[in-house]
C-alpha cells in the first residue's frame, strides 16, 4: 500500500489507454452524449477530419489505467475534485493515449494527522504527441500509521 509519504513532488507516473473503437465511441455517444459529431461520421469528418470521441468518454478512458494500475494500490480516502479541466484536441477512433500523472505537492493535514492531500496534474497525449486532455486534481490520502500516531507525552 502506498501512503502520502511514498510520493514526492515532481514524480511522474506513465500509463497508456486502450484505443477507443468507432463502435465504442458511437455506443457511448448514443447513451451519454448524443451529439452529431460523435454519431455522424460524415458530419464529423467535415469539422474534425473524422468521428471524434466524447470528451466525457476521453476522461473515463484516461482515468481507467490510473484507477486500475495505481489507485488500487494507494491508501486513498477519496478524490477532492478537478481544476482547470481541459479538452484541447479531439480524440479519434483507434488512437491510444499516453497519460502522465505528475505529482505537484504533498500536504500533510494539520488538523487530522492521519491524512493529507496529494495534488497532481494529469496529461494525455495522442499518438502524434499532441496534448488532448489535461486537469489538476487532489486526493485525500492516509499517512503511514507510524507517522500519524501521536508520540509519547511528557
Backbone bond lengths (Angstrom), bond angles and torsions (degrees), N, CA, C in turn:
res aa  C-N    CA-C-N  psi(-1)  N-CA   C-N-CA  omega(-1)  CA-C   N-CA-C  phi
1 X - - - 1.452 - - 1.529 108.48 -
2 X 1.337 116.18 134.22 1.461 121.02 177.19 1.529 109.18 -98.60
3 X 1.314 114.51 129.86 1.458 122.25 179.64 1.524 109.47 -106.99
4 X 1.320 116.52 174.18 1.462 122.37 -177.95 1.533 111.35 -51.11
5 X 1.324 117.27 -42.65 1.469 121.26 -176.84 1.524 113.61 -69.45
6 X 1.307 117.52 -12.23 1.466 120.93 179.66 1.531 112.57 -81.80
7 X 1.321 116.84 -1.67 1.465 121.51 -179.33 1.518 109.81 -113.35
8 X 1.333 115.53 155.39 1.460 120.32 175.51 1.521 109.79 -142.86
9 X 1.326 115.14 147.59 1.465 120.67 179.74 1.524 109.26 -56.44
10 X 1.312 115.62 137.00 1.459 121.82 179.79 1.521 113.72 94.66
11 X 1.314 117.62 -12.96 1.459 121.59 178.50 1.527 109.26 -64.09
12 X 1.329 117.01 140.04 1.462 122.12 -179.15 1.532 108.96 -125.07
13 X 1.328 115.35 132.16 1.463 122.50 175.63 1.518 107.57 -116.43
14 X 1.331 116.82 134.66 1.467 121.21 -175.04 1.531 110.85 -115.67
15 X 1.340 114.01 142.92 1.459 121.71 -178.49 1.524 107.97 -142.68
16 X 1.322 116.19 165.68 1.471 121.16 173.26 1.521 107.50 -135.82
17 X 1.343 114.75 134.76 1.459 119.47 177.76 1.518 109.76 -84.37
18 X 1.309 114.86 158.54 1.464 119.67 168.51 1.526 106.69 -75.86
19 X 1.323 118.51 143.76 1.463 119.24 177.36 1.533 110.71 -67.04
20 X 1.321 115.61 145.23 1.468 120.89 176.14 1.525 108.64 -88.17
21 X 1.298 117.08 131.34 1.465 120.74 177.75 1.531 109.30 -80.20
22 X 1.311 115.31 162.94 1.470 121.28 175.05 1.530 109.73 -57.71
23 X 1.325 116.29 -42.01 1.470 120.95 -179.57 1.519 111.29 -64.78
24 X 1.332 116.83 -40.14 1.460 121.83 178.90 1.537 110.65 -64.89
25 X 1.318 116.14 -43.55 1.466 121.41 179.23 1.525 110.28 -61.44
26 X 1.329 116.45 -45.90 1.467 119.65 -178.63 1.535 111.22 -69.71
27 X 1.328 117.15 -37.62 1.460 120.82 178.46 1.521 111.71 -63.96
28 X 1.326 116.56 -44.39 1.465 120.31 177.14 1.524 109.75 -61.84
29 X 1.325 115.96 -44.91 1.466 120.79 -178.71 1.525 111.80 -61.18
30 X 1.314 116.88 -42.61 1.473 119.34 179.55 1.529 111.24 -57.95
31 X 1.324 116.26 -38.64 1.468 119.48 -176.88 1.525 113.48 -85.81
32 X 1.343 118.39 -38.47 1.459 120.54 -168.45 1.524 115.96 -119.66
33 X 1.321 118.86 -25.19 1.471 120.71 -172.69 1.529 109.32 -150.23
34 X 1.349 116.40 67.15 1.471 120.31 -170.16 1.539 114.33 -77.15
35 X 1.327 115.20 53.93 1.459 119.04 175.67 1.525 109.77 -88.34
36 X 1.307 114.67 152.18 1.458 121.66 -176.51 1.534 112.47 -57.62
37 X 1.332 117.65 -35.88 1.462 120.06 -177.21 1.523 113.22 -70.20
38 X 1.356 117.71 -12.05 1.463 122.07 175.12 1.529 112.26 -102.97
39 X 1.348 116.67 -11.64 1.469 120.68 -174.07 1.523 114.57 -118.88
40 X 1.311 117.57 -26.71 1.463 122.28 -174.50 1.526 108.76 -112.33
41 X 1.327 115.89 102.68 1.457 120.70 -174.80 1.534 112.76 -61.84
42 X 1.313 117.09 -39.30 1.471 120.44 179.93 1.527 110.60 -63.84
43 X 1.312 116.71 -46.48 1.469 121.73 177.90 1.534 110.46 -61.05
44 X 1.327 116.98 -47.97 1.466 121.59 -177.38 1.531 111.50 -64.24
45 X 1.326 116.75 -34.36 1.460 120.62 179.82 1.523 111.04 -64.73
46 X 1.325 117.78 -38.31 1.469 121.71 178.99 1.533 111.34 -63.77
47 X 1.309 116.92 -33.21 1.470 120.75 -175.62 1.530 112.69 -97.11
48 X 1.348 116.49 -43.41 1.464 121.22 -171.57 1.522 114.29 -120.26
49 X 1.318 118.19 7.30 1.460 120.58 -179.74 1.520 113.59 78.39
50 X 1.321 116.95 8.18 1.462 121.89 179.08 1.518 110.13 154.85
51 X 1.301 114.76 173.52 1.451 121.57 177.90 1.524 109.64 -58.81
52 X 1.337 117.34 143.19 1.465 120.13 178.23 1.528 110.61 -128.06
53 X 1.318 114.77 152.07 1.464 121.34 178.50 1.520 110.43 -75.94
54 X 1.312 115.48 149.77 1.456 121.17 170.63 1.524 108.65 -60.70
55 X 1.303 116.81 143.10 1.462 120.24 175.54 1.517 111.64 -59.63
56 X 1.327 116.52 -33.89 1.461 119.80 179.61 1.524 111.10 -68.78
57 X 1.327 116.75 -36.48 1.459 119.41 175.74 1.528 109.69 -67.56
58 X 1.318 116.81 -39.92 1.463 121.08 177.01 1.526 110.08 -59.03
59 X 1.325 116.73 -45.98 1.466 121.31 177.33 1.528 110.87 -54.75
60 X 1.320 116.84 -49.50 1.466 120.89 -178.56 1.529 111.69 -64.06
61 X 1.323 116.93 -40.92 1.465 120.21 179.22 1.528 111.47 -66.42
62 X 1.336 117.43 -37.38 1.461 121.34 177.84 1.530 110.25 -65.24
63 X 1.328 116.45 -41.07 1.459 120.18 -177.27 1.522 113.61 -76.96
64 X 1.319 117.99 -22.71 1.465 119.93 -176.00 1.532 113.32 -55.62
65 X 1.343 120.35 -53.11 1.466 118.08 179.49 1.532 112.95 -67.43
66 X 1.330 117.33 -30.57 1.471 119.94 176.82 1.526 109.28 -63.67
67 X 1.328 115.96 -44.92 1.467 120.20 -179.32 1.529 111.49 -67.29
68 X 1.317 117.78 -47.90 1.468 120.63 -173.16 1.525 113.25 -78.20
69 X 1.334 117.79 -30.15 1.460 120.76 -175.99 1.524 113.76 -99.39
70 X 1.338 117.86 -18.98 1.461 119.36 -174.42 1.532 112.95 -125.86
71 X 1.322 117.27 -55.16 1.460 119.98 -173.02 1.528 112.92 -62.75
72 X 1.313 117.87 -27.50 1.464 120.37 179.48 1.528 111.92 -70.10
73 X 1.326 117.21 -14.00 1.465 121.09 179.42 1.526 112.15 -105.16
74 X 1.324 117.02 7.85 1.464 121.72 -176.34 1.529 111.32 -109.39
75 X 1.319 115.50 151.95 1.469 122.30 175.92 1.531 108.00 -84.29
76 X 1.312 115.03 60.48 1.467 123.22 -175.31 1.529 109.90 -81.66
77 X 1.316 116.14 127.45 1.465 121.29 176.33 1.524 110.20 -89.61
78 X 1.334 116.53 -33.58 1.462 119.86 177.67 1.516 112.39 162.87
79 X 1.329 115.23 153.19 1.451 121.29 177.03 1.519 110.96 -73.64
80 X 1.333 115.82 155.90 1.462 120.70 -176.48 1.526 112.75 -121.45
81 X 1.328 117.26 8.86 1.461 119.69 176.62 1.511 113.31 114.52
82 X 1.332 114.60 -176.62 1.457 122.83 -176.70 1.522 110.20 -128.96
83 X 1.326 115.64 148.25 1.461 122.66 172.97 1.521 107.90 -127.77
84 X 1.321 116.44 152.24 1.468 122.31 175.19 1.522 112.46 50.14
85 X 1.297 114.88 48.53 1.457 123.57 -179.52 1.531 108.20 -74.69
86 X 1.353 118.43 118.09 1.465 120.62 -175.17 1.525 112.55 -138.04
87 X 1.335 115.12 134.49 1.458 122.10 167.44 1.525 104.33 -104.88
88 X 1.317 117.94 114.39 1.456 121.57 -170.98 1.523 114.18 -99.45
89 X 1.318 116.55 -28.13 1.473 121.55 178.09 1.521 107.73 -146.36
90 X 1.331 116.89 150.81 1.461 118.89 178.24 1.528 112.04 -69.97
91 X 1.328 114.14 151.95 1.465 121.06 176.71 1.529 107.11 -108.67
92 X 1.323 115.45 128.69 1.461 122.43 -177.34 1.533 111.00 -100.61
93 X 1.321 116.88 163.36 1.467 119.72 177.28 1.528 111.59 -55.54
94 X 1.324 114.59 147.79 1.466 123.70 173.69 1.527 114.40 66.42
95 X 1.349 117.51 20.55 1.458 121.25 175.30 1.536 109.98 -103.94
96 X 1.340 117.85 108.35 1.460 117.42 171.40 1.531 108.31 -71.41
97 X 1.305 116.68 151.09 1.462 120.80 -179.86 1.526 109.58 -113.67
98 X 1.327 115.38 136.78 1.454 121.23 173.68 1.524 107.25 -91.14
99 X 1.323 115.49 125.05 1.463 122.31 -172.91 1.520 109.36 -116.23
100 X 1.325 115.18 136.94 1.459 120.94 172.43 1.517 109.19 -123.33
101 X 1.320 115.85 135.38 1.458 122.59 170.44 1.524 105.16 -110.60
102 X 1.331 116.27 117.11 1.462 122.42 -176.44 1.521 108.28 -110.12
103 X 1.327 116.86 121.24 1.464 120.96 178.92 1.528 108.30 -74.88
104 X 1.337 115.73 124.10 1.464 121.11 -179.74 1.523 112.68 -95.40
105 X 1.332 116.72 -42.56 1.462 119.94 -176.08 1.517 110.45 -159.88
106 X 1.313 114.85 153.54 1.460 123.44 174.76 1.517 106.20 -126.15
107 X 1.326 116.84 123.16 1.459 120.94 -176.52 1.524 110.62 -128.66
108 X 1.335 117.99 105.72 1.462 119.55 175.18 1.534 109.94 -65.08
109 X 1.311 116.10 143.68 1.465 120.83 178.48 1.526 109.81 -72.09
110 X 1.330 116.21 138.63 1.465 120.38 175.59 1.523 111.15 -81.75
111 X 1.334 116.45 -33.55 1.464 120.12 -175.80 1.529 113.59 -90.58
112 X 1.331 117.20 -23.01 1.469 121.48 -179.52 1.527 107.83 -130.69
113 X 1.331 117.07 92.11 1.469 120.49 -172.84 1.525 115.55 -66.33
114 X 1.327 118.04 -8.46 1.464 120.03 179.50 1.524 113.00 -85.47
115 X 1.346 117.21 1.75 1.460 119.64 -174.65 1.526 112.10 -149.10
116 X 1.323 114.93 175.55 1.456 121.65 177.04 1.515 109.43 -168.89
117 X 1.333 115.62 -176.46 1.463 121.57 -175.26 1.524 110.48 -116.25
118 X 1.326 114.54 129.41 1.461 122.88 173.41 1.525 106.69 -101.75
119 X 1.336 117.22 116.59 1.469 121.52 178.19 1.523 108.16 -103.84
120 X 1.353 115.43 135.61 1.459 118.48 -176.74 1.531 111.29 -150.36
121 X 1.323 114.21 161.17 1.464 123.34 175.35 1.517 107.46 -113.39
122 X 1.328 115.76 141.73 1.458 121.31 173.90 1.518 108.00 -117.98
123 X 1.324 115.83 131.31 1.465 122.12 176.95 1.521 108.51 -128.62
124 X 1.337 116.27 139.74 1.466 121.31 176.17 1.526 108.59 -126.56
125 X 1.333 115.30 136.43 1.468 121.78 -178.86 1.523 110.00 -124.29
126 X 1.335 115.26 145.19 1.461 121.12 177.72 1.533 109.65 -80.04
127 X 1.342 118.19 176.59 1.470 119.85 -178.95 1.529 114.70 -59.37
128 X 1.335 118.20 -20.34 1.470 121.29 176.34 1.520 112.07 -85.47
129 X 1.342 117.28 1.00 1.462 121.15 179.78 1.518 114.09 83.34
130 X 1.326 116.91 7.81 1.467 120.71 -179.10 1.525 110.06 -82.97
131 X 1.319 115.49 136.83 1.454 121.02 178.40 1.524 108.84 -70.16
132 X 1.336 116.88 122.04 1.467 121.03 -177.72 1.526 112.18 -110.60
133 X 1.346 117.26 -22.30 1.459 121.16 -176.30 1.521 108.99 -153.10
134 X 1.321 116.07 140.71 1.461 120.59 174.65 1.526 109.90 -152.10
135 X 1.316 115.48 149.07 1.460 121.72 174.49 1.519 108.76 -160.82
136 X 1.319 115.64 158.53 1.457 121.50 170.34 1.524 106.81 -110.26
137 X 1.337 115.38 146.25 1.454 119.89 -178.46 1.519 110.23 -146.26
138 X 1.320 114.90 168.22 1.455 121.59 177.14 1.518 108.47 -137.63
139 X 1.322 115.34 146.52 1.460 120.99 174.77 1.522 108.39 -132.01
140 X 1.326 115.21 138.10 1.461 120.94 172.55 1.521 106.39 -82.23
141 X 1.337 116.08 128.00 1.460 120.36 -177.47 1.519 111.33 -128.94
142 X 1.324 115.21 151.97 1.458 120.63 173.93 1.521 109.42 -72.84
143 X 1.325 115.31 148.89 1.457 121.35 171.40 1.521 108.33 -93.08
144 X 1.305 116.49 163.09 1.461 120.30 177.70 1.522 108.46 -59.94
145 X 1.320 117.45 135.45 1.457 120.24 -176.45 1.527 114.94 -52.95
146 X 1.305 118.41 -40.87 1.472 120.58 -179.11 1.526 111.80 -64.58
147 X 1.324 117.36 -30.17 1.461 120.82 -177.86 1.525 112.31 -84.88
148 X 1.316 117.12 -23.31 1.471 118.92 -175.13 1.523 112.93 -96.66
149 X 1.340 116.84 -11.49 1.462 119.41 179.52 1.519 109.77 -80.49
150 X 1.325 117.76 139.32 1.466 119.91 179.10 1.527 110.40 -64.50
151 X 1.317 115.32 144.70 1.458 121.61 178.83 1.517 110.92 -81.43
152 X 1.336 117.23 179.20 1.468 120.31 179.00 1.532 110.57 -64.03
153 X 1.300 115.69 146.50 1.466 120.46 178.67 1.512 108.95 -95.36
154 X 1.327 116.09 151.31 1.467 118.54 178.18 1.499 111.75 -114.28
